[in-house]
Amino acid sequence: IGGHAQAGRVREPEPVAGSLHVVGARLDSELAGVVFADRCDFFGRTIAHLILQTSSGPVVVMLLPEHAKAQVFSRGNQVGRIEPFGHGTLALLGADAASLDDASARVRAAVRWPA
């Protein structure tokens, strides 16, 4: 995972909700497996930064408050995906496509962007 984000024990909903609030999103239901939640600076923009534990290992999840171009990429031995999500963008980085699918589905089921 690297950087300042270190996975730990599963987080309670309050810090997860707080990290989402910074980008204008809200936690609408339980988001299972969050082992890191914070707000971070990403190329000069404040984003919500989560790590979700999946059966294939941790997945870095970033929620950006604006739209970015959808793409698939690799970084070392990890795969990544950037996809539209509500009023913003969901960026994921993990071990394989199945772990990204799992993390994306969990986030989409639990997080809402207010209209």
Secondary structure, DSSP 4 states (H G I P E B T S, - for coil): --TT----SPPPHHHHHHHHHTTT-EE-S--TTEEEEEEEEETTEEEEEEEEEETTEEEEEEEESS----EEEEETTEEEEEEEETTEEEEEEESSHHHHHHHHHHHHHHEE---
